[in-house]
Amino acid sequence: ILAHAKVVLALVMQGDMLGGAYYSTADGQICCIPDRTEDSNFSFAKTIKALVRPTTIVASTKIDPVLAEVLSKYDGDDDAFSQINLQTVPSFDFDLEAARARLCAWPLPCFAPSMDATERRLKVSHIADADSVHMIRCLGALLKFIEKHRVGVELEDPRQVAVPITALCIASLDELMIIDSNMISSLQIFHKEAHPGATSTGRSKEGLSLFGVCNKTKSAAGSKLLRQWFMQPLRNIEAIRERHDAIDFLLTDRTGQELHIELAQSVRKIKGIERILKRMRISRATA
C-alpha cells in the first residue's frame, strides 16, 4: 500500500458467515472477499484486517460488539496504520437487492457502454461469486460509502471528477487460498444430500465428499473447525507443516496416541462451547 493511500474495507457477518470488499486509492481497485465461515475468535476477520491494512472499516450498526472491538483495535507497529476508523452505517446500506442494483448501475470498467442491466449482472457474476451474498452486500455498501465520502477525490468537483474505479477483482489474501462455490462443487469438497430419515424432511447430511471422508472429529466444534479449514486452505508452507506435525504426533507417537484417546473421549461431552464463550465475552452468559 502506498504511503497516504486510503483503504476502505466493508465487512458484514451473519450467523457464522463473513464476507467483505475493499477499495484502495493507491490503484483504484475494488477487491471482493468471498464469504467464508468464521470462528468464535474472528480469525478470518483478523486475517483480512492484517493483510488489507484498512484505514477505514465500514460495518453495519447491528455489528456484533465483540467483532466491532476486534476490527477497531490496532494490532501492528506501523505508524501509518495506527488509526483504524470504524464507521457504522445503517443496516439497509448492506441490503442485498440494493447492492445488486447499485453494482449494475455503477459505471464499472468491466461494463461495455452497450450492456443492459441483465448483461451487467451476468458480467459481475463472472467476476464475483453470486453465491457469496455477504460479499455482494459489502460491495453495495462500499460503493455507497466511497461515493458519499468522495474517497480519494475529496477536494475535486463532484460534477467533473468521479471516484476512480479501475478494476473489480477477487482479493488475493497471501495466507489463504480463495475458493468459490464452483471449485467446491467440481472438486466435491462438500456434498449435501437429503437425509434418509422419514422424520427428517427438509434436512440434509454430508454425502460422499472429501470432507465427509476426512471428518473423523468427535465434537460439533471440531467438525466446524475442520469445515473451516477446508473452506479456507492455507498457502503458508510453514503453517501447513505445523498442522502435519501435530497430526503425526497424535497418530504415531505413543504419548500422542494416549493424549489423542483422552482428548477424543473428553470432547464428546462438550456441547455448544463456542456459543457459551461468545456470550461470556459480551457479558450475556446465563447461569
HUJO-V743436 format. One record per pair of residues at least 12 apart in sequence whose C-alpha atoms are under 10 Angstrom apart, sorted by the first residue. I is the first residue (numbers start at 1). GAP is how many residues later the second one is. D is the distance in whole Angstrom. If there is no record, write none. Layout:
BEGIN
i->I gap->GAP d->D
i->I gap->GAP d->D
END
This chain:
BEGIN
i->1 gap->23 d->8
i->1 gap->24 d->9
i->1 gap->25 d->7
i->1 gap->26 d->9
i->1 gap->51 d->9
i->1 gap->52 d->8
i->1 gap->53 d->10
i->2 gap->22 d->9
i->2 gap->23 d->9
i->2 gap->24 d->6
i->2 gap->25 d->9
i->3 gap->23 d->9
i->3 gap->77 d->8
i->3 gap->78 d->10
i->4 gap->21 d->9
i->4 gap->22 d->9
i->4 gap->51 d->10
i->4 gap->76 d->8
i->4 gap->77 d->10
i->5 gap->19 d->7
i->5 gap->20 d->6
i->5 gap->21 d->5
i->5 gap->22 d->9
i->5 gap->49 d->10
i->5 gap->50 d->9
i->5 gap->75 d->10
i->5 gap->147 d->8
i->6 gap->17 d->8
i->6 gap->18 d->6
i->6 gap->19 d->5
i->6 gap->20 d->7
i->6 gap->47 d->10
i->6 gap->48 d->7
i->6 gap->49 d->6
i->6 gap->50 d->8
i->6 gap->75 d->10
i->6 gap->145 d->8
i->6 gap->146 d->7
i->7 gap->15 d->7
i->7 gap->16 d->6
i->7 gap->17 d->4
i->7 gap->18 d->7
i->7 gap->19 d->8
i->7 gap->21 d->10
i->7 gap->23 d->10
i->7 gap->45 d->8
i->7 gap->46 d->7
i->7 gap->47 d->5
i->7 gap->48 d->5
i->7 gap->49 d->6
i->7 gap->50 d->8
i->7 gap->144 d->9
i->7 gap->145 d->10
i->8 gap->13 d->8
i->8 gap->14 d->5
i->8 gap->15 d->5
i->8 gap->16 d->7
i->8 gap->17 d->9
i->8 gap->22 d->9
i->8 gap->44 d->9
i->8 gap->45 d->9
i->8 gap->46 d->6
i->8 gap->47 d->6
i->8 gap->48 d->5
i->8 gap->49 d->6
i->8 gap->50 d->7
i->8 gap->76 d->10
i->8 gap->77 d->9
i->8 gap->78 d->10
i->8 gap->79 d->10
i->8 gap->134 d->8
i->8 gap->137 d->9
i->8 gap->138 d->8
i->8 gap->143 d->9
i->9 gap->12 d->6
i->9 gap->13 d->4
i->9 gap->14 d->7
i->9 gap->15 d->9
i->9 gap->21 d->10
i->9 gap->22 d->9
i->9 gap->23 d->10
i->9 gap->39 d->9
i->9 gap->40 d->8
i->9 gap->43 d->8
i->9 gap->44 d->9
i->9 gap->45 d->6
i->9 gap->46 d->8
i->9 gap->47 d->6
i->9 gap->48 d->5
i->9 gap->49 d->6
i->9 gap->50 d->9
i->9 gap->77 d->10
i->9 gap->129 d->9
i->9 gap->130 d->10
i->9 gap->132 d->10
i->9 gap->133 d->7
i->10 gap->12 d->6
i->10 gap->13 d->9
i->10 gap->22 d->10
i->10 gap->23 d->10
i->10 gap->44 d->10
i->10 gap->46 d->8
i->10 gap->47 d->6
i->10 gap->48 d->5
i->10 gap->49 d->6
i->10 gap->50 d->9
i->10 gap->76 d->10
i->10 gap->77 d->9
i->10 gap->78 d->10
i->10 gap->84 d->9
i->10 gap->125 d->9
i->10 gap->127 d->9
i->10 gap->128 d->5
i->10 gap->129 d->8
i->10 gap->130 d->9
i->10 gap->131 d->7
i->10 gap->132 d->6
i->10 gap->133 d->10
i->10 gap->135 d->9
i->11 gap->22 d->9
i->11 gap->34 d->8
i->11 gap->37 d->10
i->11 gap->46 d->7
i->11 gap->47 d->6
i->11 gap->48 d->6
i->11 gap->49 d->8
i->11 gap->52 d->9
i->11 gap->60 d->10
i->11 gap->83 d->10
i->11 gap->123 d->8
i->11 gap->124 d->8
i->11 gap->126 d->9
i->11 gap->127 d->6
i->11 gap->128 d->9
i->11 gap->130 d->9
i->11 gap->131 d->9
i->12 gap->23 d->10
i->12 gap->33 d->10
i->12 gap->46 d->9
i->12 gap->47 d->6
i->12 gap->48 d->7
i->12 gap->50 d->10
i->12 gap->51 d->8
i->12 gap->52 d->10
i->12 gap->79 d->10
i->12 gap->82 d->8
i->12 gap->122 d->6
i->12 gap->123 d->8
i->12 gap->125 d->8
i->12 gap->126 d->7
i->12 gap->129 d->10
i->13 gap->22 d->9
i->13 gap->23 d->10
i->13 gap->24 d->9
i->13 gap->25 d->8
i->13 gap->32 d->10
i->13 gap->46 d->9
i->13 gap->47 d->9
i->13 gap->49 d->10
i->13 gap->50 d->8
i->13 gap->51 d->8
i->13 gap->54 d->9
i->13 gap->121 d->7
i->13 gap->122 d->10
i->13 gap->125 d->10
i->14 gap->23 d->10
i->14 gap->24 d->10
i->14 gap->49 d->9
i->14 gap->50 d->9
i->14 gap->120 d->8
i->15 gap->22 d->9
i->15 gap->23 d->9
i->16 gap->19 d->10
i->16 gap->20 d->8
i->16 gap->21 d->5
i->16 gap->22 d->5
i->16 gap->23 d->7
i->16 gap->24 d->8
i->16 gap->26 d->10
i->17 gap->17 d->10
i->17 gap->18 d->6
i->17 gap->19 d->6
i->17 gap->20 d->5
i->17 gap->21 d->6
i->17 gap->22 d->9
i->17 gap->115 d->9
i->17 gap->116 d->10
i->17 gap->117 d->8
i->18 gap->15 d->9
i->18 gap->16 d->8
i->18 gap->17 d->5
i->18 gap->18 d->5
i->18 gap->19 d->6
i->18 gap->20 d->6
i->18 gap->21 d->10
i->18 gap->24 d->9
i->18 gap->26 d->8
i->18 gap->27 d->8
i->18 gap->114 d->9
i->18 gap->115 d->10
i->18 gap->116 d->7
i->18 gap->117 d->8
i->19 gap->13 d->8
i->19 gap->14 d->6
i->19 gap->15 d->6
i->19 gap->16 d->4
i->19 gap->17 d->6
i->19 gap->18 d->9
i->19 gap->19 d->10
i->19 gap->25 d->10
i->19 gap->26 d->9
i->19 gap->113 d->7
i->19 gap->114 d->8
i->19 gap->115 d->5
i->19 gap->116 d->4
i->19 gap->117 d->8
i->19 gap->118 d->8
i->19 gap->119 d->7
i->19 gap->120 d->10
i->20 gap->12 d->6
i->20 gap->13 d->5
i->20 gap->14 d->7
i->20 gap->15 d->7
i->20 gap->16 d->10
i->20 gap->25 d->9
i->20 gap->28 d->9
i->20 gap->38 d->10
i->20 gap->39 d->10
i->20 gap->112 d->9
i->20 gap->113 d->10
i->20 gap->114 d->7
i->20 gap->115 d->5
i->20 gap->116 d->8
i->20 gap->117 d->8
i->20 gap->118 d->5
i->20 gap->119 d->7
i->20 gap->121 d->10
i->20 gap->122 d->9
i->20 gap->151 d->10
i->21 gap->12 d->5
i->21 gap->13 d->8
i->21 gap->37 d->10
i->21 gap->113 d->9
i->21 gap->114 d->6
i->21 gap->115 d->8
i->21 gap->116 d->9
i->21 gap->117 d->6
i->21 gap->118 d->6
i->21 gap->119 d->9
i->21 gap->120 d->9
i->21 gap->121 d->7
i->21 gap->122 d->10
i->21 gap->148 d->10
i->21 gap->149 d->9
i->21 gap->150 d->8
i->22 gap->30 d->8
i->22 gap->32 d->8
i->22 gap->34 d->10
i->22 gap->35 d->9
i->22 gap->36 d->9
i->22 gap->116 d->8
i->22 gap->117 d->8
i->22 gap->120 d->7
i->22 gap->121 d->10
i->22 gap->149 d->9
i->23 gap->29 d->10
i->23 gap->31 d->9
i->23 gap->33 d->10
i->23 gap->116 d->9
i->23 gap->119 d->8
i->23 gap->120 d->9
i->23 gap->123 d->8
i->23 gap->128 d->9
i->23 gap->142 d->8
i->23 gap->144 d->10
i->23 gap->145 d->9
i->24 gap->28 d->9
i->24 gap->30 d->9
i->24 gap->31 d->10
i->24 gap->127 d->9
i->24 gap->128 d->9
i->24 gap->141 d->9
i->25 gap->126 d->8
i->25 gap->127 d->6
i->25 gap->128 d->9
i->25 gap->138 d->9
i->25 gap->139 d->8
i->25 gap->140 d->9
i->26 gap->126 d->9
i->27 gap->137 d->9
i->27 gap->138 d->8
i->27 gap->139 d->7
i->27 gap->140 d->9
i->28 gap->124 d->9
i->28 gap->135 d->8
i->28 gap->136 d->6
i->28 gap->137 d->5
i->28 gap->138 d->5
i->28 gap->139 d->7
i->28 gap->140 d->9
i->29 gap->135 d->9
i->29 gap->136 d->6
i->29 gap->137 d->5
i->29 gap->138 d->5
i->29 gap->139 d->6
i->29 gap->140 d->7
i->29 gap->142 d->10
i->30 gap->78 d->10
i->30 gap->109 d->8
i->30 gap->112 d->9
i->30 gap->113 d->9
i->30 gap->135 d->7
i->30 gap->136 d->8
i->30 gap->137 d->6
i->30 gap->138 d->5
i->30 gap->139 d->6
i->30 gap->140 d->8
i->30 gap->141 d->9
i->31 gap->97 d->9
i->31 gap->108 d->9
i->31 gap->136 d->8
i->31 gap->137 d->6
i->31 gap->138 d->5
i->31 gap->139 d->5
i->31 gap->140 d->5
i->31 gap->141 d->8
i->32 gap->95 d->9
i->32 gap->96 d->7
i->32 gap->97 d->9
i->32 gap->100 d->10
i->32 gap->103 d->7
i->32 gap->104 d->8
i->32 gap->106 d->9
i->32 gap->107 d->7
i->32 gap->136 d->8
i->32 gap->137 d->6
i->32 gap->138 d->5
i->32 gap->139 d->5
i->32 gap->140 d->9
i->33 gap->15 d->9
i->33 gap->95 d->9
i->33 gap->96 d->10
i->33 gap->99 d->9
i->33 gap->101 d->9
i->33 gap->102 d->6
i->33 gap->103 d->9
i->33 gap->105 d->9
i->33 gap->106 d->9
i->33 gap->136 d->9
i->33 gap->137 d->6
i->33 gap->138 d->6
i->33 gap->139 d->8
i->33 gap->140 d->9
i->33 gap->145 d->8
i->34 gap->94 d->8
i->34 gap->95 d->7
i->34 gap->96 d->9
i->34 gap->97 d->9
i->34 gap->98 d->6
i->34 gap->99 d->9
i->34 gap->100 d->8
i->34 gap->101 d->6
i->34 gap->102 d->9
i->34 gap->136 d->8
i->34 gap->137 d->8
i->34 gap->144 d->8
i->34 gap->145 d->8
i->34 gap->146 d->7
i->34 gap->147 d->10
i->35 gap->94 d->9
i->35 gap->96 d->8
i->35 gap->97 d->5
i->35 gap->98 d->7
i->35 gap->99 d->6
i->35 gap->100 d->6
i->35 gap->101 d->9
i->35 gap->143 d->10
i->35 gap->144 d->10
i->35 gap->145 d->9
i->35 gap->146 d->10
i->35 gap->196 d->10
i->36 gap->96 d->8
i->36 gap->98 d->9
i->36 gap->99 d->10
i->36 gap->142 d->9
i->36 gap->143 d->9
i->36 gap->144 d->10
i->36 gap->192 d->8
i->36 gap->195 d->7
i->36 gap->196 d->7
i->37 gap->187 d->9
i->37 gap->188 d->9
i->37 gap->190 d->8
i->37 gap->191 d->6
i->37 gap->192 d->9
i->37 gap->194 d->7
i->37 gap->195 d->8
i->38 gap->186 d->10
i->38 gap->187 d->9
i->38 gap->190 d->7
i->39 gap->182 d->10
i->39 gap->185 d->8
i->39 gap->186 d->8
i->39 gap->189 d->8
i->39 gap->235 d->8
i->40 gap->26 d->10
i->40 gap->27 d->10
i->40 gap->233 d->10
i->40 gap->234 d->6
i->40 gap->235 d->8
i->40 gap->237 d->8
i->40 gap->238 d->6
i->41 gap->25 d->9
i->41 gap->26 d->9
i->41 gap->29 d->9
i->41 gap->233 d->9
i->41 gap->236 d->10
i->41 gap->237 d->9
i->42 gap->24 d->9
i->42 gap->25 d->7
i->42 gap->28 d->8
i->42 gap->29 d->9
i->43 gap->27 d->10
i->44 gap->132 d->10
i->44 gap->184 d->10
i->44 gap->188 d->9
i->45 gap->22 d->8
i->45 gap->25 d->8
i->45 gap->26 d->8
i->46 gap->21 d->10
i->46 gap->24 d->7
i->46 gap->25 d->7
i->46 gap->29 d->9
i->47 gap->126 d->8
i->47 gap->127 d->10
i->47 gap->128 d->8
i->47 gap->129 d->9
i->48 gap->23 d->10
i->48 gap->123 d->10
i->48 gap->125 d->7
i->48 gap->126 d->10
i->48 gap->127 d->9
i->48 gap->128 d->10
i->49 gap->21 d->9
i->49 gap->22 d->7
i->49 gap->23 d->10
i->49 gap->25 d->9
i->49 gap->26 d->9
i->49 gap->35 d->10
i->50 gap->24 d->9
i->50 gap->25 d->8
i->50 gap->26 d->8
i->50 gap->123 d->10
i->51 gap->121 d->9
i->51 gap->122 d->7
i->51 gap->123 d->8
i->51 gap->124 d->8
i->52 gap->119 d->9
i->52 gap->120 d->10
i->52 gap->121 d->8
i->53 gap->21 d->10
i->53 gap->23 d->9
i->53 gap->25 d->10
i->53 gap->27 d->10
i->53 gap->28 d->7
i->53 gap->29 d->10
i->53 gap->31 d->9
i->54 gap->17 d->10
i->54 gap->27 d->8
i->54 gap->29 d->9
i->54 gap->30 d->7
i->54 gap->31 d->9
i->54 gap->32 d->10
i->55 gap->25 d->9
i->55 gap->26 d->6
i->55 gap->27 d->9
i->55 gap->28 d->7
i->55 gap->29 d->5
i->55 gap->30 d->6
i->55 gap->31 d->9
i->56 gap->15 d->10
i->56 gap->16 d->9
i->56 gap->25 d->10
i->56 gap->27 d->9
i->56 gap->28 d->6
i->56 gap->29 d->5
i->56 gap->30 d->6
i->56 gap->31 d->7
i->57 gap->14 d->8
i->57 gap->15 d->8
i->57 gap->27 d->7
i->57 gap->28 d->6
i->57 gap->29 d->5
i->57 gap->30 d->6
i->57 gap->31 d->8
i->57 gap->85 d->10
i->58 gap->13 d->10
i->58 gap->27 d->9
i->58 gap->28 d->6
i->58 gap->29 d->5
i->58 gap->30 d->6
i->58 gap->31 d->7
i->58 gap->80 d->9
i->58 gap->83 d->8
i->58 gap->84 d->7
i->58 gap->87 d->8
i->59 gap->12 d->10
i->59 gap->27 d->7
i->59 gap->28 d->6
i->59 gap->29 d->5
i->59 gap->30 d->6
i->59 gap->31 d->9
i->59 gap->32 d->8
i->59 gap->34 d->9
i->59 gap->35 d->9
i->59 gap->79 d->9
i->59 gap->82 d->9
i->59 gap->83 d->10
i->60 gap->27 d->8
i->60 gap->28 d->5
i->60 gap->29 d->5
i->60 gap->30 d->6
i->60 gap->31 d->5
i->60 gap->32 d->8
i->60 gap->33 d->8
i->60 gap->34 d->7
i->60 gap->78 d->10
i->60 gap->81 d->9
i->61 gap->26 d->9
i->61 gap->27 d->5
i->61 gap->28 d->6
i->61 gap->29 d->6
i->61 gap->30 d->6
i->61 gap->31 d->10
i->62 gap->26 d->8
i->62 gap->27 d->9
i->62 gap->28 d->8
i->62 gap->29 d->7
i->63 gap->25 d->8
i->63 gap->26 d->10
i->63 gap->28 d->9
i->64 gap->218 d->9
i->65 gap->216 d->10
i->65 gap->217 d->7
i->66 gap->212 d->8
i->66 gap->213 d->10
i->66 gap->215 d->7
i->66 gap->216 d->7
i->68 gap->18 d->8
i->68 gap->19 d->10
i->68 gap->20 d->9
i->69 gap->17 d->9
i->71 gap->13 d->8
i->71 gap->14 d->9
i->71 gap->15 d->7
i->72 gap->12 d->6
i->72 gap->13 d->7
i->72 gap->14 d->6
i->72 gap->15 d->9
i->73 gap->12 d->10
i->73 gap->13 d->9
i->87 gap->58 d->10
i->89 gap->52 d->9
i->89 gap->56 d->9
i->90 gap->51 d->10
i->91 gap->50 d->9
i->92 gap->45 d->10
i->92 gap->49 d->9
i->93 gap->44 d->8
i->93 gap->45 d->9
i->93 gap->47 d->7
i->93 gap->48 d->5
i->93 gap->49 d->9
i->93 gap->50 d->10
i->93 gap->51 d->8
i->93 gap->52 d->9
i->94 gap->40 d->8
i->94 gap->41 d->10
i->94 gap->42 d->9
i->94 gap->43 d->5
i->94 gap->44 d->6
i->94 gap->45 d->8
i->94 gap->46 d->6
i->94 gap->47 d->5
i->94 gap->48 d->9
i->94 gap->50 d->10
i->95 gap->38 d->10
i->95 gap->39 d->9
i->95 gap->41 d->9
i->95 gap->42 d->6
i->95 gap->43 d->9
i->95 gap->45 d->8
i->95 gap->46 d->8
i->96 gap->37 d->7
i->96 gap->38 d->8
i->96 gap->39 d->9
i->96 gap->40 d->7
i->96 gap->41 d->5
i->96 gap->42 d->9
i->96 gap->43 d->10
i->96 gap->44 d->8
i->96 gap->45 d->9
i->97 gap->36 d->10
i->97 gap->39 d->9
i->97 gap->40 d->8
i->97 gap->43 d->9
i->98 gap->38 d->10
i->98 gap->39 d->8
i->98 gap->42 d->7
i->98 gap->43 d->9
i->99 gap->34 d->10
i->99 gap->36 d->10
i->99 gap->37 d->6
i->99 gap->38 d->5
i->99 gap->39 d->8
i->99 gap->40 d->7
i->99 gap->41 d->4
i->99 gap->42 d->7
i->99 gap->43 d->9
i->99 gap->44 d->9
i->99 gap->45 d->9
i->100 gap->21 d->8
i->100 gap->24 d->9
i->100 gap->30 d->10
i->100 gap->33 d->10
i->100 gap->36 d->7
i->100 gap->37 d->8
i->100 gap->39 d->9
i->100 gap->40 d->7
i->101 gap->16 d->9
i->101 gap->20 d->9
i->101 gap->39 d->8
i->102 gap->37 d->9
i->102 gap->38 d->6
i->102 gap->39 d->9
i->102 gap->41 d->8
i->102 gap->42 d->8
i->103 gap->14 d->10
i->103 gap->17 d->8
i->103 gap->18 d->8
i->103 gap->21 d->8
i->103 gap->33 d->9
i->103 gap->34 d->10
i->103 gap->36 d->8
i->103 gap->37 d->6
i->103 gap->40 d->8
i->103 gap->41 d->10
i->104 gap->12 d->9
i->104 gap->13 d->6
i->104 gap->14 d->8
i->104 gap->15 d->9
i->104 gap->16 d->6
i->104 gap->17 d->6
i->104 gap->18 d->10
i->104 gap->19 d->9
i->104 gap->20 d->8
i->105 gap->12 d->8
i->105 gap->15 d->8
i->105 gap->16 d->10
i->106 gap->14 d->10
i->106 gap->34 d->10
i->106 gap->37 d->8
i->106 gap->59 d->10
i->107 gap->13 d->10
i->107 gap->57 d->10
i->107 gap->58 d->9
i->108 gap->12 d->9
i->108 gap->16 d->10
i->108 gap->56 d->9
i->108 gap->57 d->7
i->108 gap->58 d->8
i->108 gap->59 d->7
i->108 gap->60 d->8
i->109 gap->55 d->10
i->109 gap->56 d->7
i->109 gap->57 d->6
i->109 gap->58 d->6
i->109 gap->59 d->8
i->110 gap->13 d->8
i->110 gap->14 d->8
i->110 gap->17 d->9
i->110 gap->56 d->9
i->110 gap->57 d->7
i->110 gap->58 d->8
i->111 gap->12 d->8
i->111 gap->13 d->9
i->124 gap->12 d->10
i->124 gap->44 d->9
i->124 gap->45 d->10
i->127 gap->41 d->7
i->127 gap->42 d->6
i->127 gap->43 d->7
i->128 gap->40 d->8
i->128 gap->41 d->7
i->128 gap->42 d->7
i->128 gap->52 d->9
i->129 gap->41 d->9
i->129 gap->50 d->10
i->129 gap->51 d->7
i->129 gap->52 d->7
i->129 gap->53 d->9
i->130 gap->50 d->10
i->130 gap->51 d->9
i->131 gap->49 d->9
i->131 gap->50 d->7
i->131 gap->51 d->10
i->132 gap->48 d->8
i->132 gap->49 d->9
i->143 gap->20 d->10
i->143 gap->22 d->10
i->146 gap->17 d->7
i->146 gap->18 d->10
i->147 gap->15 d->8
i->147 gap->16 d->7
i->147 gap->17 d->10
i->148 gap->15 d->10
i->149 gap->14 d->10
i->150 gap->12 d->8
i->150 gap->13 d->6
i->150 gap->14 d->10
i->151 gap->12 d->7
i->151 gap->13 d->9
i->152 gap->12 d->8
i->173 gap->62 d->9
i->174 gap->60 d->9
i->174 gap->61 d->7
i->174 gap->62 d->8
i->175 gap->57 d->9
i->175 gap->58 d->9
i->175 gap->59 d->6
i->175 gap->60 d->6
i->175 gap->61 d->6
i->175 gap->62 d->10
i->175 gap->64 d->9
i->176 gap->53 d->10
i->176 gap->55 d->10
i->176 gap->56 d->6
i->176 gap->57 d->6
i->176 gap->58 d->5
i->176 gap->59 d->6
i->176 gap->60 d->8
i->177 gap->54 d->9
i->177 gap->55 d->6
i->177 gap->56 d->5
i->177 gap->57 d->6
i->177 gap->58 d->6
i->177 gap->59 d->10
i->178 gap->53 d->8
i->178 gap->54 d->7
i->178 gap->55 d->8
i->178 gap->56 d->9
i->178 gap->57 d->10
i->179 gap->51 d->10
i->179 gap->52 d->7
i->179 gap->53 d->8
i->179 gap->54 d->8
i->180 gap->51 d->9
i->181 gap->50 d->10
i->184 gap->46 d->9
i->184 gap->47 d->8
i->185 gap->24 d->10
i->187 gap->22 d->9
i->187 gap->23 d->8
i->188 gap->19 d->10
i->188 gap->20 d->8
i->188 gap->21 d->5
i->188 gap->22 d->6
i->188 gap->23 d->9
i->188 gap->24 d->10
i->189 gap->19 d->9
i->189 gap->20 d->5
i->189 gap->21 d->5
i->189 gap->22 d->6
i->189 gap->23 d->8
i->189 gap->24 d->10
i->189 gap->38 d->10
i->189 gap->41 d->8
i->189 gap->42 d->9
i->190 gap->16 d->7
i->190 gap->17 d->8
i->190 gap->18 d->8
i->190 gap->19 d->5
i->190 gap->20 d->7
i->190 gap->21 d->6
i->190 gap->22 d->7
i->190 gap->37 d->9
i->190 gap->40 d->9
i->190 gap->41 d->9
i->191 gap->13 d->10
i->191 gap->14 d->8
i->191 gap->15 d->6
i->191 gap->16 d->5
i->191 gap->17 d->6
i->191 gap->18 d->6
i->191 gap->19 d->9
i->191 gap->20 d->8
i->191 gap->21 d->8
i->192 gap->12 d->6
i->192 gap->13 d->6
i->192 gap->14 d->5
i->192 gap->15 d->5
i->192 gap->16 d->8
i->192 gap->17 d->9
i->192 gap->20 d->10
i->193 gap->12 d->6
i->193 gap->13 d->6
i->193 gap->14 d->6
i->193 gap->15 d->9
i->194 gap->12 d->9
i->194 gap->13 d->9
i->195 gap->12 d->9
i->210 gap->20 d->9
i->211 gap->12 d->10
i->211 gap->15 d->8
i->211 gap->16 d->7
i->211 gap->19 d->7
i->211 gap->20 d->10
i->212 gap->15 d->10
i->214 gap->12 d->9
i->215 gap->12 d->9
i->217 gap->47 d->8
i->217 gap->50 d->9
i->217 gap->51 d->9
i->218 gap->45 d->9
i->218 gap->46 d->6
i->218 gap->47 d->8
i->218 gap->48 d->9
i->218 gap->49 d->7
i->218 gap->50 d->6
i->218 gap->51 d->9
i->218 gap->52 d->10
i->219 gap->45 d->8
i->219 gap->46 d->10
i->219 gap->47 d->9
i->219 gap->48 d->6
i->219 gap->49 d->5
i->219 gap->50 d->8
i->219 gap->51 d->7
i->219 gap->52 d->8
i->219 gap->53 d->9
i->220 gap->47 d->9
i->220 gap->48 d->9
i->220 gap->50 d->9
i->220 gap->51 d->8
i->220 gap->52 d->8
i->220 gap->53 d->9
i->220 gap->54 d->10
i->221 gap->46 d->9
i->221 gap->47 d->10
i->221 gap->49 d->9
i->221 gap->50 d->8
i->221 gap->51 d->8
i->221 gap->52 d->8
i->221 gap->53 d->7
i->222 gap->45 d->9
i->247 gap->13 d->10
END
